[in-house]
């Protein structure tokens, strides 16, 4: 969330407490693991969501439709946002 806030984005965090318990399967690539995220995105009218695995070494960008961008798409998404803010 800190990086996204530094990009100037409003952040709504869900299931963000690191306590060893998981609200769902800790695999961001599994569609069932993104259901809570997609519901929250629709509730708060978010443009994008980010899902990470249990130890943070895998992440996907999720669109409001529930579609997950591949890891390369996530990189491009973040680079575009950074370029728009002249952070690169």
Residue pairs with C-beta under 8 A, 6 or more apart in sequence:
1 11
1 13
1 16
4 11
4 50
5 11
7 81
7 82
7 85
7 87
8 85
9 81
12 40
12 44
12 46
14 36
14 37
14 40
15 22
15 23
15 24
15 36
22 54
23 36
24 32
24 33
24 35
24 36
25 32
25 33
26 33
26 53
26 54
27 33
27 53
27 58
28 34
28 51
28 52
28 53
28 58
28 59
28 60
28 68
29 58
29 60
29 68
31 66
31 68
33 51
34 49
34 51
34 60
34 62
34 66
34 68
37 49
37 51
37 62
38 49
38 62
38 64
38 66
40 46
40 49
41 48
41 49
41 62
41 64
42 64
46 64
47 64
48 61
48 62
48 63
48 64
48 77
49 61
49 62
50 59
50 60
50 61
50 62
50 74
51 59
51 60
51 62
51 68
52 58
52 59
53 59
58 71
59 71
59 74
60 68
60 69
60 70
60 71
60 74
61 68
61 69
61 73
61 74
61 77
61 78
62 68
62 69
63 69
69 77
79 88
82 88
